[in-house]
Amino acid sequence: MAVTNTGDPMPRFERARTALERFAPLAWLKCTPEIDNTGRIQAPLLGWRFSEPHPELKEMFMSVVEDAPQNVTWVFKERRNSLIAPSRLTQHEQGGEDHPDLAIALSGNDQQFCIAASHDIDLIIHAIAAQPALPTATRLYVTQIAKVSPDELVCIVKSFTGEAQVGMVFRAVGAPDIEVRLAALHWYPPRPETMGRAPLAKVTLVGHCAGRIGLKELLVSVPDD
């Protein structure tokens, strides 16, 4: 199998950066170069970290790694960093094998696999770049909490990103199984002498196990279906 030349003049790293930055600013990016210093095709890995958590993008990345490749199976993993890699590079991780070390070994021992995976990663990056931009999520940062009940939380918010409205549904990044509805919103009047330090608003969040949301939690709005 030959590597398909898409005619794209940009290196793979730059194509990956451009594709990912359509969705959010990057704090870190790692993308294996197409070839190593001996001229061999390398087993590809794509890892990144956005400047803020973006759980609303998870389903999109999972769908891309399932649908875009044509040659080998791939996985998407999300921990502190996000990772897209051939499943062959992750199946032994419980045994302590490191992804980069295994990728280097495969580059020397199985060029057929590396060529196939190299073709796939280009398809994956192209598919990410082709995804429609998602609606801008609203983010709010909880700084003080008063737990009214297990399912109701009144909290002080010091930082907002986006537009907040009563009725919006939010998911807690630290507890993604919890979804809450913004039931009340009270904006504090701006005070020039405390600008940048004063809280912005008091909000009431209602939902099953809302009381599990912790201090300094990041809440991200859930797009409407």
Disulfide bonds with the S-S distance in Angstrom:
none
